Amino acid sequence: MDIKKLEKNMVNGSAARLFPVLADSKKEEKATSILLSIFTVVPDYAKAVLEEVGAPVGKRAKIECFTEVSFKGSNEKSRPDGLIIVTNGSKKWAALVESKVGRSDLTQEQVETYLDIAKEQGFDAVITISNQFAQLSTHHPLPISKVKTRSVSLFHFSWLSLTSKALLLTSSKAVSDVEQSFMLKEMIRYLQDDSSGVVSQFKLGKDWKEVCTAVHQKVRLTKSSSEVVGAVSNWFQTLRYLSIQLSLAVGKPCSVRLSKKHKDDGQQRLSESISSLIDNPILTGEFEVPNAANNLVLELDFLRKSLQCSVEIKCPKDVKQARAAINFVVNQLKSYDGDDLEVTVNYPGRIQDLSANIRTALDEDGRKLLLHDHTKELPVSVIIWRDHDLGTQALKSPSLPQTIDQVLQSFYDDVVEELRAWQPKAPRIRRSKKLDDEDRPQITSGSNVEADTATSISGLTFLKALKR
């Protein structure tokens, strides 16, 4: 990036202010100015956000932010909401920022125009912010032409994700500077207040309702249907929303698990999920929680109108009986007094899996239902799961994400946080036969003592003898 070119071509632009003097109607501009100004004075927060977009945000980095910028060139009348410039030694990086608040959504035309401006001015990236969700900052909620992103990177953040990053920093007391911590908390307070107009309740779009209706009426879904594409996109946004909510609930960063190919190519993930939904009207998601025994799995079944939460725990391999392997998992839930959990034991190969209600599984006699009489093979894993009946109306409701959030966190609270994964015991030192006192070598002075001793005893015993 050429700083001199930037300074020469910038027609408009004001330094981002923590207290912008703007009309009450300028909610979008206020929020953007406050956010960008925080980047310049709270380096821990700037790093938490900007390192995701490739900015060189080291300890010595200088961050400058401007609002309402425009530049000489073919799109001089266009005015992105902001500009971020990061300088770290010889490294220079710049990105345009475009934001929307409330229920206003980004548009493809506007985003692609700003990508053109960034390319023309030699900027590195365009960052968009709205209440739309993207699975990763590198994935975008809009179908932007890949031609536009060949030379300029495109990133997206939701306002909720930006707020959650700030909340996690403050809750963990990662920002030690008193003034910086205060300013970060003030930004959070502003963004979370209804009067700011920034965050609106996340709701599913009309495409979701239409796909629900089509499935229930047994109408064949097609890959080319815009409603199907919209519904699957809604599901991806829901998963991201849920991961942020779970992060805030546990105070640690949680994420949706994606395969490497899906991280690298969001469109491939969309295409594969659409094909899967058409073949079997079920949508799934998997959440990674720091230090949890395993990932939390979510499954939404359109036909059954149900939501299933589950967690799978690998069985111990250092036991001799299947009952002992099952006991390791089931006994961890002894304090659970409900009857709405199911237990499924997975056996290797073609051996049939067995299931039972949690109350049966916790009963010593009832646990026999999870054992096979005809095999001594140890089970591979135990799955603990719970079904939640959504009903047609809840499934179609725009506020379904909030319902799922309650179900997911309830399952985590009741089950996942109580479980621990099995791990092999640490290997023991292989000790030689103990020597009697009369057999223990006497260490005396002399140049050949160690050599003589080494010939009579070996390894660890020798070293212990020397220490004595």
C-alpha positions, 0 to 999 in steps of 0.5 A, spaced: 500 500 500 502 506 498 501 511 503 503 517 499 498 515 494 492 514 499 494 521 502 494 524 495 487 521 493 483 522 499 478 527 498 474 526 504 475 523 511 475 525 518 479 521 524 474 516 527 471 519 534 470 516 540 464 521 541 462 523 534 458 529 534 452 527 529 445 527 529 441 522 532 438 519 526 446 517 524 446 511 528 450 507 523 455 513 522 456 513 530 457 506 531 462 506 526 466 512 529 466 509 536 468 502 533 474 505 529 476 509 535 476 504 539 481 500 535 486 506 535 486 506 543 485 499 545 490 495 542 488 488 545 481 489 542 484 491 535 488 485 535 483 480 537 479 483 531 484 485 525 488 479 526 483 475 523 483 480 516 491 479 516 492 486 518 500 486 521 497 488 528 503 487 532 505 490 539 509 496 535 503 497 530 500 504 529 493 504 527 489 510 524 482 510 522 477 515 518 470 515 517 466 518 511 472 517 506 472 518 499 477 518 493 479 521 487 478 516 481 472 512 477 467 512 484 469 519 487 462 520 489 461 513 493 463 514 500 465 508 504 463 508 512 470 508 514 478 506 513 483 503 517 490 504 516 495 499 520 503 501 520 508 496 523 515 498 521 515 497 513 509 493 513 503 497 511 496 495 510 489 498 509 482 496 509 475 500 507 469 499 512 462 499 510 457 498 516 449 497 516 445 497 523 439 494 525 435 490 520 439 494 514 442 489 510 448 490 505 447 489 498 452 486 493 452 492 488 455 496 494 460 491 496 462 490 489 463 498 488 467 498 494 472 492 492 473 496 486 475 502 490 480 498 494 483 495 488 483 502 484 487 505 491 491 499 492 488 497 499 488 490 501 481 489 503 474 491 504 471 489 511 463 489 512 459 489 518 452 488 519 447 484 523 448 478 518 452 473 520 458 469 517 461 463 519 468 465 518 470 472 517 473 470 510 466 467 508 461 473 506 453 473 507 452 475 500 454 472 493 460 476 491 463 475 484 470 472 485 473 476 480 472 482 485 476 479 490 482 476 486 486 482 488 482 485 494 480 481 500 473 481 503 471 480 510 465 480 514 463 481 521 457 481 525 455 487 530 454 481 535 461 478 534 464 484 535 461 485 541 462 478 544 470 479 542 470 485 547 465 482 552 470 476 552 476 481 553 473 484 559 470 478 562 477 475 562 480 481 564 485 481 558 485 488 558 490 490 564 490 498 562 484 501 566 483 507 561 483 502 556 478 497 559 473 503 561 473 505 554 472 498 551 466 497 556 463 503 554 463 501 547 460 495 549 454 498 553 453 503 547 452 497 542 448 493 547 443 499 548 437 499 544 437 506 543 444 505 539 440 502 534 445 497 532 443 490 534 437 487 532 434 480 534 436 475 529 431 472 525 430 467 520 428 470 513 422 468 509 426 463 505 426 458 511 418 458 512 417 457 505 422 451 505 419 448 512 412 449 508 415 445 502 418 439 506 411 438 510 407 438 504 412 433 501 414 438 495 420 436 492 426 441 493 431 443 488 438 445 488 436 451 483 431 454 488 433 461 491 428 459 497 433 453 498 439 457 498 436 462 502 434 457 508 441 453 508 444 460 508 439 462 514 442 455 518 449 457 517 447 464 520 444 461 526 450 456 527 454 462 528 449 466 532 449 460 537 456 459 537 457 467 539 451 466 544 455 459 547 461 463 547 458 469 552 455 463 556 461 460 558 466 466 557 470 462 552 471 463 545 466 457 542 466 456 534 462 452 529 467 446 527 468 446 519 472 441 515 478 444 512 475 444 505 469 448 508 473 453 511 477 454 505 471 454 500 464 457 503 461 456 497 462 448 497 460 448 503 453 451 501 453 447 495 454 440 499 449 442 505 444 444 499 444 437 496 444 434 503 438 437 505 434 435 498 436 428 499 434 428 507 431 434 510 436 434 516 440 440 517 446 439 522 452 443 526 457 441 531 460 446 536 467 446 539 468 448 546 474 449 549 476 443 554 469 440 553 470 432 553 467 432 545 464 437 540 456 438 541 452 436 536 446 439 533 441 436 528 434 439 526 429 434 523 424 438 518 420 432 518 420 430 525 419 437 527 425 436 532 431 438 535 436 433 537 443 435 541 448 430 543 455 429 545 459 422 544 464 420 549 469 415 547 470 409 551 476 407 555 480 402 552 484 399 558 478 395 561 476 388 560 469 388 560 464 392 556 460 394 562 466 397 565 467 401 559 460 404 559 460 405 566 466 410 565 461 415 561 454 413 564 456 414 571 459 421 570 451 423 570 449 420 576 447 426 579 442 427 573 435 426 576 431 427 569 428 422 564 429 426 558 436 423 556 437 417 551 444 413 551 446 409 545 452 405 546 456 404 539 459 397 538 465 396 533 463 393 526 457 390 524 455 389 532 448 392 533 448 399 537 444 399 543 440 404 546 436 406 553 433 411 557 438 415 562 434 412 568 435 405 565 442 406 564 443 409 571 440 403 574 445 397 575 440 392 573 437 396 567 444 397 564 444 390 562 440 392 556 446 396 553 450 389 553 451 384 548 450 377 551 454 374 544 460 378 544 466 380 548 467 386 544 468 393 547 464 398 545 467 404 541 463 410 544 457 412 548 452 418 545 448 422 550 442 425 546 436 429 548 430 430 543 426 437 543 419 437 540 419 444 536 412 443 533 410 446 526 409 453 528 416 453 532 420 450 526 417 456 522 418 461 527 423 467 525 425 467 532 427 459 532 434 461 533 432 464 540 429 457 541 434 453 539 439 457 543 435 455 549 435 448 548 442 448 546 445 451 552 440 447 557 443 441 554 450 443 555 449 445 562 445 439 564 450 434 560 456 437 556 459 440 562 459 434 567 463 430 562 470 428 561 473 424 556 477 418 557 485 418 556 490 413 557 494 413 563 501 415 563 506 410 562 509 407 568 517 407 569 519 399 567 523 398 574 528 392 575 527 387 581 529 391 587 535 389 590 536 387 597 540 391 602 546 386 602 546 386 594 546 394 594 553 396 591 557 400 596 560 406 592 567 407 594 572 412 591 576 410 585 577 411 578 573 405 576 568 405 581 562 407 576 565 402 570 565 396 575 558 398 578 555 399 571 557 392 569 554 389 575 547 393 575 544 396 569 539 402 567 535 406 572 538 401 578 545 404 577 543 411 577 539 410 584 545 406 587 549 412 585 544 417 588 544 413 595 
